Amino acid sequence: MTARLLERDAELRGLRETLRQAGRGSGSVVLVSGEAGIGKTSLVQAFAEHARAHARVLIGVCDDLVTPRTLGPFRDMARGGGPLAEAAASVAERDAVFGAVHRELSDPSTVMIVEDVHWADDATLDVVRYLAWRIAELPSVLVLTYRDDELRDDHPLRRVLGALARQDVQRLALRRLSPGAVQELSSRHGADARAVLHATGGNPFFVTEVLASPDVDVPATVRDAVLARLGQLGDGTQRSLELLSTIPGKVERRLVERLPGDHAAALDEAERRGVLEADPTHVWFRHELARRAILQRLSSSARVAYNRQVLAALARLPRVELSRLAHHAHEAGEPEQVVEHGLAAAREAEDLQCDTTRPATCSCTT
């Protein structure tokens, strides 16, 4: 099994079982979901490779275009000939495509894979919904992949998914890699597994790219993916994420509430879109690499301005770790505060050391 397919045995078994059921005349829909980089494509490609020994495999992709291709994935499938080839030649005849796709799936056994349906045009979603209602009577499997964190409440795919709440639909929500899997991959490269897990959150794509570029803080491929995702968010959300990127680790909600501006709506969008995670007391980036990528894109002036805002807000909170104040003072270009908070942090550390050391060995003056 390849690195990308670690901890995907159960999902592969589920897909292969649907193919066996299709061979008995009972078709089904499989929904493969997860965040970008989680390995949806790797999983369905591995399934397709297995399926080709037992069935005909048709694959089409929905592209991230400003204007989606009309019936794009079915045009991809039409290149191999068959009923779709003639129907897809005239996209104006959508009814012909409905019938052609139904005939394709009537051949035993057929696997039809439509990738990235969160980017599908309305016509493609209509065909998918049409097939979903009829797949149980067909000797075939329809596999749909999508990013669940791309779906806003009003996303057109929501209506299709709502129509798929039936027994003949299998849902495979892919999880991030476990610490054990990250340890296994890291050991092959002599990398620090804990550092890799902290940076990537177990996202397979991020893990692979970090291990391939061990001397780079944020691999270019990861940076480009993160910034492309950032560009899809609202301007206010982007500004809020830039501000939060200057704060390492988890960020207290009480700190966010003291930062200039109203960040509530921005944090809500960022959480729903899978950029941030949250609990009742803190918010944090789902992937540390994403935080670093956003931070690195900031100009020096923006970094200074954001750190000054954070420093001022932190100073108004009770019981803040002095080392945090010293960090943001340094990043904000405030040397006097660096000295003030740095010395205080050093004294605090020395006092703590004395509290945990036997009096006979403590060198502090009493």
N, C-alpha and C positions, 0 to 999 in steps of 0.2 A: 504494500500500500504506500502511495506517495505521501510526502509531508502534508500536502494540502488535504489529504483524506484521513488523517488521524482522527479517531473517535467519530467515524461516520459509518461504522459497520451496521448499526441498527437501522439507519436511514436507507442504506443500500439494500438490506434485507427486505425492508418494507416495500421499496420500489420493485424489487424482483418478485415479490409475492403478488403485486398488482398485475405483473406481466403473466404470471401463472394463472391468475384468475381470468385474465382476458383470454387466455388460450382455451378456457372452458366456456367462453362466451359471455362473461360478466365483466364489462368494462368499468373504469373508474377514473376519477380526476384526482391528481396529486398536486397539492399546493406546497411549494418549497419556498419558505420565507426566511428572512434574516437581514441583518444590516449589510452594507457594502463591505466586501472583502471577507465575508463569513464562509465562502466556499460553495455557494449555490451552483455556479457553473461547473466547478470541479466535480461536484457530486453528480449532476445530471450527465456530464460527459462520461464519467465512469459507468453510470447506468446504461448510457447509450452504447458504449463499447461492449458491455455484456449482452445487451438486448439484440444487437445486430446478428448474433449467432442464432437467434430464435424468432426474430420479427423484423419487419420493415420499420426503419426509423426515419422520421421527418423532423427537421429542426429549423426553427425560424426565430429571429431576434427582433425585438422592438428597440429602436435606437433612440438615444437622447438627443433629439433634434428639436429646433425651435418649432418647426411644423412637422409633426410625425408623418412618416410614410403611410399612405392609406393602404391598409391591409398588408403592411410591410412584412411580417413574419410569414404570411401565406405566399407572398411573392417569392420569398427565399425558398420555401418548400417547392414552389412550382418549377424551379430550375431543374429538378430531377424528372420532369415529365409527369405523366399521370393526369387524372381528372382536373387537378388544380392548374395545370399549365395553360389550358385553354381558357378557363374561367378567369384566371388572374390577369390575362392579357387585356381584359376590358374591366377596369375597376368600377366603371359606371354600373355594371350589371352585378350588383352585390348579391342578389338572389342566386345568381349562378355560382358565386363563391360559397354560399351556404350549402348548396347541394353538392358541390364538388368536394368540400371538406368532409361532409357526411359520407360520401362515397369512399373517400380515402380511408376513413376510419372503419368502414364496413368490411375492409379486407382483413382477414385474420392472419397473423396478429399484427397490429400496427401500434407503434409508439409515436405520438406527436408531442414534441417539446416546444413550448413557446417561452422564450426567456425574456425577462425584464418587462412583464406586462404592466408594471407601474408607468411605463413610458408609451403604452399602446394608444393608438388613435381610437376614436369612437367606433369606427367600423370593425376594427379587430376585436374590441370588447364585445360588440354585438355578436360576432361569430362565436367567440369563446362562450358567451352565455347560452347561445343556441345549442352548442355542442354539449355543454355541461348538463342540460336538461335531458339529453338523449344518450349520453355516454353509457349508461347502465345497460342499454340494449345492444351495445356495439362490442365487438371482440377486441377492444383496443384500450390504450391508456393515454390520457391527455395530461401532460405534466406542465404546470405553470410555475415559473419562478418570479419572485418580486421582492422588492425591499419594503419590509413592513414599516420602517421608519421614514419612508417617503410619502406615506399616505396621510394626507390631511383629512379632516372630517368630511370635506366636500369632494374628495378625490373620486373620479368616475369609477375607479376599480372597486370602491366600497360597495357600490350597488351590485356588481357582479359577485363579489364575495358573499354578500348577503343572500344571494340566490343559490349559493353552494352549500348551505347549511343542511346537508343531507348525509345519510349513512354511506353513500357510495363516493364520498370525498375523503381523502386522506390528507391530513395536514402535517407537514414536516417543518417545524420551526427549528432552524439550526442554531446551536449554541456555540459560544466561544470555547476555545480550547481550555482544558483544565490545566492547573499547575503542573500535573504530572506529564501531560503532553508537551507543554512548553519546556519542561526539564529535559525530556527526551530529545527534542529538536535542538535545544541549546547545547546539550552535551556533545552533539555531533560537530559543533562548531567551536567548542571550547569557550562558550559564552556564559555569562552570569545569568542563570535562569530567572532569578528573582528580579534582576534589573530589566530583563526582557519582558517579563510578565507585567511589571509595573508600567513600562512604557507603552505596551501594546494592548493590555487588557485581555490578552488571549485571542485577539482577532487574527485569524490565520494569515491573511494578506500582510498585515503589519508585522507579524512575527517573521514571516519569510523574508520580507524586505529588510528588516533590521538585522537579521542574521547574515544576509547577503552583503550588507554594508556596515560592518562592525565599527568602523572608524568615523562614521558620520552620525551626528546627533539626530538629524531627521533626514532619512533618505529622500531623494528628489521625487521618487514615485509617490511616496506617502504625502509629502508636502503638496504636490500637485492635486492629489485626490482630496485632501483636506480643504485646500483653498477653493477647489471647484465646488465642493459641498457648501462651504461658507458663502460663496457667491449666490447660492440659491435662496439664502435667507434674507429677511427684510433688513433695511439699512440700520434700524434701531437695534435689531438682534445682533448684527455684525459688530456694532460699536460696543454693545454690552459684552460680547464674547472677547473682544480685544481687551477691554478693561479687565475682565476676569482672568485672561491669560497671563497677566502679570503677577497673579497670586498663586504660588505653588500649593499643591495639595487641595484638600477640601476647604471650601469657603463657607463661613458661617452666614446663615441668612441674616442675622442681626448686623453683620458687617455690610452685606449687600444693601440692606435698607438704609444704611448711613452714607452710602456712596452717592455722589451727585446724579440726579436723573431718576426716572421711574423705570426700573428694570423688570418689573413683574411680568409684563406681556412678553418681553424679550426672552426671559428665562423659560416661560411657558412654551414658546415656540421652539426654543433650542432643545428643551427636554422632549417635546413631542417628536421632533425631527431626529432624535437620537444623538445629538451632539453633547448634551449634558445628561447627567443622572442626578437624582436628588432624593433626599429624605426630609422629614419635618424640620431638621435643624441645619442641614448643609446642602450645598450644590457642588458638583465637581464635573470635570470633563470625563466623558466615557473613556477616552483614550488619552493618556499623558502625551503621546506623540501629537495629537491634535492640538493640545495646548501649546506645545513647543513650536509647532508649525505656524500657528497664529501669532505667537509672540515674536518669532523671527521675522515675520513680514512687517512688523511695526517699524516706523522710522524712529531714530533716536529721540526726536522731539516728542513723539507720541508716547514712547516708553516713559520718558521723564514726567510728562504731564499725568499719565495714568498712575504712576507710582506715587506721585505727590498726592493724588486724590485718595489712594489707598492708605498712605501714611497718615493723612489727616483723619480719615475715618477710624483707623485702628487706634489712634491716640485717644479717641473718645470712648473706647470700649474698656470695660473693667477687666483686670487680670489678663492682659495680653502678654504673650511671651515676648520678652525683650529682644530676643534674637530676630523675631519677625519685624519688629520696628527697625532694628539695625539693617536688616536686609533691604527693606523698602526705602530707608533713608539713603542707603548706598545707591540704589537704582534711581532714586530721585535726584541725585546730585546734591545732597545736603550733608556736607562733610562734618559740620558741627553736630548734627543729630546722629551721624554715624558714630562719632566718638562718644557722645553722651550715652546712647543706647548700647553701644558695644561694650563700654566699661561697665555699665550696669549689668549687662548680660554676663560678663565675666565674673563680677562679684556674686551674682546669683548662682552661677555654676559652682563657684568656690564654696559658698555657703551650703549648697546642696551636698557637695562632696564631704564637707565637715559633718553634716548631719548623718551621713551614712558611714562614717569612719570612726573607729574607736578613739576616744579622747587622747590616748597615749601616743597615737600616730598623727593626730591632727596638728597642722602647723599654723592654724589661724590664731590670731591674737584675741584673747578673751577679755 
